[in-house]
Amino acid sequence: MGDEANSFGGEAPKIRVYENTYNMTPQDHQKFSQSTAEQIMTQVLNEKLADQFQEKDKKGRIKWEYDAADANELVTQILDESQKRIVAVMKEKNNGQPPRYKLVFQSNLGENKNQLIRFSSRCLWDPEHGGDACATATWTNSRIFIVITCFALYYE
């Protein structure tokens, strides 16, 4: 029965069946590192934004006009690059296996006019047993601020 031929005359491909591990918490080497994620996101923000907002007007102020399309493209590039780097680090720590986390990114971009802004979020998760966590990075200058947050939710 194991030597069945398929309709093309070759052997039928073997099908691998994986069983659930029922691991409800991540192993130590699989855990999401908040500090590493924050460093990566800060590095991406600095790389993408440091040179972009250097043009100044006659009074020496940074020239910047908000455009929704440009802002959307900029934030998308930052979040994509952050996600790629965080996943690469997590794969490296997990022996090349993809991370067992759902990564959800949120960003806020706005004009800085010397005001005080605070961002907060609420989530229903289990940080002690489930390994859920979040990391936040901020970049600001005299005209613009960007806050990005990565929520890491462990799943089996």
Phi, psi and omega per residue, in radians:
M1 nan -0.558 -3.115
G2 -1.291 -0.271 -3.117
D3 -1.721 0.571 -3.120
E4 -1.222 2.521 3.109
A5 -1.760 2.538 3.082
N6 -1.480 -3.129 -3.047
S7 -1.179 -0.227 3.137
F8 -1.681 0.056 3.075
G9 1.622 -0.095 3.126
G10 -1.716 3.129 3.107
E11 -1.300 2.559 3.098
A12 -1.212 2.422 -3.135
P13 -1.170 2.521 3.120
K14 -1.376 2.394 -3.134
I15 -1.803 2.187 3.114
R16 -1.573 2.354 3.110
V17 -2.021 2.142 3.125
Y18 -1.805 2.454 3.121
E19 -1.778 2.668 3.089
N20 -1.115 2.548 3.105
T21 -1.593 -0.353 -3.118
Y22 1.015 0.534 3.039
N23 -1.435 1.983 -3.111
M24 -1.561 -0.202 3.088
T25 -2.304 2.618 3.133
P26 -1.290 2.652 3.027
Q27 -1.286 2.873 -3.045
D28 -1.007 -0.710 -3.111
H29 -1.326 -0.195 -3.136
Q30 -1.686 -0.160 -3.022
K31 -1.152 2.548 3.093
F32 -1.239 2.236 3.139
S33 -1.716 1.885 -3.115
Q34 -1.077 -0.783 -3.099
S35 -1.136 -0.695 3.113
T36 -1.143 -0.747 3.132
A37 -1.110 -0.715 3.121
E38 -1.136 -0.700 3.097
Q39 -1.103 -0.750 -3.139
I40 -1.110 -0.819 -3.114
M41 -1.144 -0.671 3.090
T42 -1.125 -0.718 3.116
Q43 -1.099 -0.760 3.122
V44 -1.119 -0.759 3.106
L45 -1.035 -0.803 3.138
N46 -1.111 -0.711 -3.138
E47 -1.144 -0.754 -3.047
K48 -1.382 -0.511 -2.958
L49 -1.923 -0.392 -3.031
A50 -1.025 -0.771 -3.093
D51 -1.513 -0.327 -3.010
Q52 -1.282 -0.524 -3.057
F53 -1.978 0.889 -3.134
Q54 -1.828 -0.291 -3.107
E55 -1.204 2.306 -3.068
K56 -2.118 2.694 3.107
D57 -1.525 -3.004 -3.082
K58 -1.110 -0.493 -3.130
K59 -1.543 0.033 3.108
G60 1.525 0.133 3.105
R61 -1.523 2.640 3.121
I62 -1.183 2.257 3.099
K63 -1.469 2.194 3.076
W64 -2.831 2.208 3.067
E65 -2.034 2.295 3.138
Y66 -1.259 2.253 3.039
D67 -2.330 2.147 -3.035
A68 -1.024 -0.740 -3.112
A69 -1.140 -0.786 3.130
D70 -1.141 -0.710 3.133
A71 -1.128 -0.727 3.121
N72 -1.080 -0.785 -3.141
E73 -1.125 -0.744 -3.139
L74 -1.095 -0.841 -3.124
V75 -1.141 -0.683 3.112
T76 -1.082 -0.745 3.100
Q77 -1.085 -0.756 -3.132
I78 -1.109 -0.813 -3.116
L79 -1.179 -0.705 3.111
D80 -1.075 -0.803 -3.132
E81 -1.139 -0.720 3.109
S82 -1.072 -0.787 -3.136
Q83 -1.088 -0.796 -3.135
K84 -1.026 -0.782 -3.098
R85 -1.215 -0.703 3.134
I86 -1.150 -0.762 3.116
V87 -1.108 -0.692 3.126
A88 -1.088 -0.742 3.117
V89 -1.146 -0.720 -3.139
M90 -1.181 -0.637 3.073
K91 -1.117 -0.725 -3.134
E92 -1.077 -0.709 3.120
K93 -1.243 -0.403 -3.055
N94 -1.848 0.541 3.091
N95 0.989 0.705 3.082
G96 1.456 -0.077 3.122
Q97 -1.450 2.558 3.102
P98 -1.141 2.625 -3.110
P99 -1.175 2.612 3.111
R100 -1.642 0.725 3.137
Y101 -2.183 2.535 2.957
K102 -1.653 2.049 -3.140
L103 -1.734 2.154 3.132
V104 -2.068 2.178 -3.113
F105 -1.889 2.497 3.080
Q106 -2.332 2.457 3.129
S107 -2.333 2.658 3.059
N108 -2.372 2.222 3.130
L109 -2.243 2.373 3.135
G110 -2.763 3.003 3.124
E111 -1.499 2.373 -3.118
N112 -1.694 1.981 3.082
K113 -2.142 0.798 3.123
N114 1.008 0.583 3.079
Q115 -1.763 2.859 3.094
L116 -1.758 2.165 3.126
I117 -2.222 2.351 3.065
R118 -2.143 2.404 3.086
F119 -1.979 2.467 3.063
S120 -2.489 2.817 3.111
S121 -2.585 2.725 3.098
R122 -2.205 2.438 3.108
C123 -2.459 2.640 3.071
L124 -1.806 1.843 -3.115
W125 -2.677 3.115 -3.085
D126 -2.136 1.561 -3.073
P127 -1.247 -0.428 -3.095
E128 -1.375 -0.777 -3.041
H129 -1.812 -0.518 -3.033
G130 -1.638 -0.260 3.138
G131 1.427 0.198 3.129
D132 -1.256 2.520 -3.112
A133 -2.796 3.055 3.042
C134 -2.531 2.764 3.115
A135 -2.419 2.496 -3.097
T136 -2.301 2.471 3.063
A137 -2.349 2.550 -3.091
T138 -2.275 2.487 3.014
W139 -2.325 2.376 -3.132
T140 -2.609 2.666 2.943
N141 -2.466 -2.839 -3.048
S142 -1.301 -0.175 -3.092
R143 -2.115 -0.378 -2.996
I144 -2.525 2.628 2.998
F145 -2.343 2.578 3.059
I146 -2.394 2.293 3.069
V147 -2.153 2.187 3.060
I148 -2.130 2.472 -3.127
T149 -2.248 2.409 3.075
C150 -2.052 2.071 3.057
F151 -1.704 2.216 3.138
A152 -1.967 1.991 -3.093
L153 -2.001 2.056 -3.117
Y154 -1.274 2.368 3.053
Y155 -2.453 2.646 3.127
E156 -1.817 nan nan
